[in-house]
Amino acid sequence: MRILGIDPGFAITGYSIVDYIGNKFSLITSGAITTKAGVSFPLRLTKIFDDLNMIIEEYKPDAISVEELFFNQNTKTAIQVAEARGVVLIVGCKRNIATFEYTPLQIKQAVVGYGRADKTQVQRMIKTILNIDNLPKLDDTTDSIAAAICHAHSCKFAEKL
């Protein structure tokens, strides 16, 4: 199964393509879609839409795994991130790709085995799971990898039911 993991944002949308075959994970690619401050918000959302479509066209994922939002501070930022997240959901729907949403707690639980794990624990487990020495520099990209791993583990669990 090929999974497109997404950590949505309007300034930075982290993405990763992870293959999960048998019990083995392979990181195919990862990166970030960035939009510039000062550009109109609709144009920023359009860039996310266009770039995600190009990624999907190139890598042809079987599923999309998106991190749900958790905000307790800035309402304006939360709304804008939610709108960017909506773009991700629309892309998945328009491209007929099954799209799954996971909370940060679910992602940490699936990757580390503990829903309250800190970023360092999650990063360490991602390196172990993928058998890699270095993670991408941006947390948004690393979070997208965690979202993809979460989906793979969730599907594996669902198959056993």
C-alpha angles and dihedrals in degrees: 000000000000115000129194106209117201133193100188126218138142096231096034127015110186117211138179138177113218126180116210113192121166102326095325128105125204124186105220098178142332138186146126136272105219129193126196124247111240093038113113113270094239089055090050090053090047091054090053090049094049096044093048090051090052091049091050092047092052101041103027100211121202093215142012121222115197128188113234119229126265115183131158102164129037111041095189092054091046091055093049092048089048089054091051088049088053089057089056091051092049092050090053092048095046091048092047093239117146106247123201129192126211132182120234087251092055092048093051090046092052095046103036104016091241123084095209096052117140125238093262092056092048092049092049092051093047089055090049095046093048094038092229132138100215135037127210113277096240119076088214090062093046089049089054090055089052090051091053092048090048091056093049091051092045092052091048090052092047091053090060093056 
